[in-house]
Amino acid sequence: MLTLLSWNIQYGKGVDGRIDLCRIRDGILETADADIVCLQEVSRFEPGTSKGADQLQAFQEFFPDYEAFYGPAYDRSEGVDGKRRQFGNLVLSRIQVKQAVHHVLPSPPDPENRFMLRQASELQLSYQGFSFRLVNTHLEYFSEKQQLEQVHRLREFHQLACAMNLNPGIDMPGTPFEQLNPPVEVIICGDFNFTPESESYRQMLASTPEGIPVLRDAWNVLHPGEVRDPTCGVFDRKQWGEGPHCRDYYFVSSNLDQRLESIFINLTTRASDHQPVVLQIQER
C-alpha cells in the first residue's frame, strides 16, 4: 500500500498563533506512516513568516530517511542573515523519485487583488512496479482570475505528459537528452484554495481530449454522494469565518480509480489552520 499525506502547514503556525515545526512533525507522524509527504507553505529565511528559520533544513532533520524536493514559489534577496528568502512547497519521499520538475504557475495581471507567486512541483516516481506522476501545489487565494489560469496550466501539464507518453522523443540514455517517458497516471494534491461549488473546481474536473484520462476528486471516487470532511477552518474561526470547509484535495487520473483504497482527514490536530489529508493507493 502506498500512503501519501498532504498538508498546508501555514509555515508551522498553529491555531494558537505560535510557530512550532515540532508540532507539524508530530502531526505528520501521528496521522500516518506516509511514504510521501506533500507540504505547502514551507518557508526559508523569510522574516515575514517564520522569523527567518530554514524550515527545509528542519524537515530534512526531522525525516532523514526521506529525500526532499523543495519548490520555492519565489526566491528573493534580503532574507535573514543575507540569505535568499523563499516560500513554497515541499515533497518528502522515501520511495524512488526518477525525476523532479518545478513549474512556475501563471499570475496574469489583476490590479484589483493582492496575490502571491505560485508554483507546482511535479515528480515522476516508481514504487514496486507502479509508476506515476505526483504534483504538489498551492493555488492563488485572492485572485480568481489567476486561480483559474493556474487550474488550466495544471491540466495542460497533465495533457502534455500524456501526449509525451504516447509520442516519446529520441532517447539518448546517460545524457541530458535521455527521455524519461512520463506515466499517464497522475496524482495532483495540495491546497487549491477553492471549494467544491466553485468554477475552478468544475474546471479541474472538466473533460479532456480523447485518449487522455480525466481528473477525478479522490474523495468522490471513494465516498460517492457522501458529505465530505472539512480540511480547513475546523478550529481557526478567526481566519476562516465561514467555519469548517474543504479546499485541500487529491485529484487523480481516472485510470487510478480502481487503485484508490482510502482517504482520511485528521480532524484533531490544531498545528495549522488546515488539516492533514491522507490518501492510500494500491500499488498492484
Secondary structure as UniProt FT lines:
FT   STRAND          2..8
FT   HELIX           10..12
FT   TURN            15..16
FT   HELIX           21..31
FT   STRAND          36..44
FT   TURN            47..49
FT   TURN            51..52
FT   HELIX           55..62
FT   TURN            64..65
FT   STRAND          67..76
FT   HELIX           80..82
FT   STRAND          85..93
FT   STRAND          96..104
FT   TURN            111..112
FT   STRAND          119..127
FT   TURN            128..129
FT   STRAND          130..138
FT   HELIX           144..166
FT   TURN            173..174
FT   TURN            176..177
FT   STRAND          186..191
FT   TURN            196..197
FT   HELIX           199..204
FT   TURN            210..211
FT   STRAND          215..217
FT   HELIX           218..222
FT   TURN            224..225
FT   TURN            237..239
FT   TURN            241..242
FT   STRAND          248..253
FT   HELIX           254..259
FT   STRAND          260..265
FT   STRAND          277..281
//
